[in-house]
Each structure stands twice: as structure tokens, then as C-alpha cells.
Amino acid sequence: MTFQRSISPLGLLFAGVGSVIGSGWLFGPLYAAQIAGPAAILSWVIGGLLMIIIALTFAELGTAFPVAGGMVQYAQYSHGPLVSFMTGWMVWVSSIAVAPVETMGLLQYAGNYIPGLVTKVENTTVLTHVGILVGAVVMFLMCFLNYHGAKFFSRSNTVITIIKLIVPIATICVLILMDFHATNFTSPVSGGFMPDGWHGILAALPLGGVVYSFIGSNTVLQLAGETKRPQFSIPMALIGSVLFCIILYVLLQVVFVGALQPAALAEGWTKLHYIGDSGPFAGILGSFGLAWFVIVIYGDAIISPFGTGYIYTAATARVTYGLSKISFFPEFFQKLNKKAVPTRAIIANYLVGLLLFLPFPGWQAMVGFIISCFIISYIIGPIALIGLRKMQPDQARPFRLPCATLIALLAFYACNLLIFWTGWWTIYHMMIAMGIGLAWFIVHCYRQGGGLLRKQWRSSWWMFPYLIGMCIISYFGTFGHGTGAIPFGLDFAVVGALTLATFYCALASLKPTEEIATAPTSTAT
């Protein structure tokens, strides 16, 4: 049995929008403001624009090769198994963590009215044992709903997304009409508009939940193999979802900053706190005496994170399927049920996802790790775009990106900057995850025999100096516990040099694979 093309263009757009609007809108404005102050508004604009540049490269790939688990298979087509596995491994690790982090966000808000779900440990909100048990039930429900197939997923997600849109839009309208303090944007007491300058604005991208809020658009690529009219649906859903959400998140940040009482800023933005800040918007609305709207926020704090986790449960199962399809995970995961759903992959992902509740103490701690893993997997988009144009020049491309080499370079540079901005501490942990994946691949090669690892070296060698280079630059940078030896400003040039060197080395290492000859193309509708 194969995947069914039953997701409409509108359904795919709603999947993109629905996965972008999750727990990020509930927590992002607070955490971004604590890092960048009122200038967090610029963080949302910059983050969204960078994600659009990256998405443009995947828009062409997605229409030319509309396959399920696309991010995994593009690397397989252009550079073979090792690059494909490392890309797929990081997509899998990061995707599998989204349902737990969204569940954590849901329970953190619910902890305001249901005692015993969360507790404070060193000023960080963490799940209790009861909270973890409830989280397991919530994630199981996400899996159960996905069992009913892509058509049910598309229809049910459209309803969920509409609800998810209404509440943040209503929140914007309510807060703008309340006690809006325009002086919060420029008050010298709290450091003015840019209390930490451009460094704070850029640091807020990964650490304030900004990039995390936008990465949801990648679910469009994982569902490409089940989409009607992929040549239209994929670019429309990728770019449309990000553009819409830039506007929404900027407005949310504006009303959040303006709604704060000036007294809350007396110690500066980094120490911003107020009663009920574990549920940021609910706490503000509660201070205005809007108990009825607080109830609405609490309701959406269930629907929005649940909806995003629901979408990612579907998308991550396709990643597992894709890794199985190229023999990195057991063939066992390719089995589809009668509704063309990879049920075994869903169950396996659920069990692994439960384990992620244990090492990460709270929502903000988990999202930093997710972002770094997601973005490292995005680097294959710009490289595969140009590489597959060279290898398959006659392949039909319904969406053909203009100025492709320039945009691909910019997209690769954007990826590297976003990775760098997560900081040394996060990159260090990301490299541990990659090391585990590499060990798995070595075991895989040993089982396959025939010198597979040696054969892959020619097309994959560039990854290792690239990763080592990112570690060195990050360690000596000024973000996330770096030493600061590379000053802010100069780091842009250093990351740019690594970007250029890696990009052209990767293109010089292209290796045609057997899979590309049998890949689904844009003629499939």
C-alpha cells in the first residue's frame, strides 16, 4: 500500500499555519522580550524572513520531488546514504521532540488551574510525576487521531487551526483596547527599545522561541507525498504560512509589550516577571480583571499546543517512514495500515517521545535543543537544490526558483547563522546527538558490508570540517556561553567564510544515486 494524495492545497496550508501556531504564541512573546526587550518585534520579522529564504529552496525541491519525508530523501538523491542519514537523523530527533514540548506547554498553562501537574525548581517550571503521566495520555491521543488517515487528519486539522487562529487574533484586539503603555517601548529605565542591541535581537531568535515558532512550516514537506496538486500546494503552503505568521507574531509581541505594567520593568527586561507569568497572556489578562477571557486563553492553551503536536505526530511518522525507505531504520516501519498511515512508526515515535520528558526541565530548555537540530537538517535544502539542478537538469520543476544559486547561498548562510546564534551550550549538546546518529550509521554500514562507509566518504567528507568549523566558531563566539574571542560583528564574516567554503565543497562532492532515478516527480498528482 502507498500513501494517498488526499490533502488539498488549503488543507496543506492549514497544516503549515497550524504547526506554526502552537505553544510559541503562548510563551514566545515573554521569553523574546526578556532577551531583546521591545526590539523582540524585530526578532520576529528577521526570523520569519530568514525562514522564508530557507523555505524557497525547499519549495522547488518539494514540487520537483513530492515525496513523503522529503527532507530525508533530498539528501539521499544528491549525496547518498551518509549525508541522508545524518540529515534524517536530526530531522527525526528534532521532530520527535515537538509533541513532548507542545504537551509540556499545554500542561504548564494547565498547571495554573489544575494543581499537581507542574512545580517550580530553581525558578523553572517542570512537570511533576503526575504531569508526565497526563502528558503521556495527551500524546497518546495525538497518535490515536492520526491513526484515521490523511483525509481525516486534513479535515480535523483545518477545524483545529481555525480555532487556533481566532484566539490569538482576539487576544490582540482585546489587549490593544486595554491599558496600553506606549512608553514601555522606549523607557530609559528599562533600557530603551534595544536594551541589549542587535546581539539581543539575534539571540532571541533561537532562545526566545522565535525560530521554534516558525519551523513548523517544514511539516508541509513531510506531507508532500500525500498532497493534491503539489506543484501549487507546496510553495503556497510553505511561504504563505510563514508570511501570515510573521504578521500575527509581530502584533502579539506589540500588544504584549504595551500591556505590561511599567512596574514589572523596574529591574529591566531580563528580570521581567509578574503574577501569573507561567501563563504569560493569561497572567496579563487576569490582571485586567478579564476572567472570562482568561478562560478562553486557557482553552486555547490546550488546543494550540495539542494541534501542533497532532500535526507533528503525523509529520514525524513520515520521517521515520522515509528513514526506513532508505534502509536506515528497519523495514518494519514501512508498513501502512488500511488507511495508508504508518502506524508502527507512530507508535515507536510515541515511545521515544515519552523519554524526552526526563532530561529537559521545561519548555524553554527543550526548544533551544530542538531549534539547533532542526536547522542543521535544513542545510541540505540549499545544497540539494543546486546539486539536483546539475544532476537532473531536465527534471520538471513546476516552481522554479529565480536566482537560485544566490538564494541558495543566502539560505545556507541563514541556516548557519541560526545555528551559531543558538550558542555554544546548545551546539555542544546537538553534536552529542549527531555523534549518536553517526555511531548508528557505522553499525548500519558494518551490517551492510561491502565497504559502504568508505564508499560514502567521497560525497560526504565536507560534512566533517563543516561541523568542526561550526563548533569552533561557536565556542569562540559571544552566544550561549561562548568565550567571546570572536567579537560580535566579526562573527558574521567568519560564519560567511565557512558558508562559502562548505557550499562549494558540497557541490563538488555530488554523487548520483539509484534512488533518484525512481523518485516520484511533479507529474504525479
Beta strands, then each sheet from edge to edge (+ up, - down):
strand 1: 118-121
strand 2: 124-127
sheet 1: 1+ 2-
end
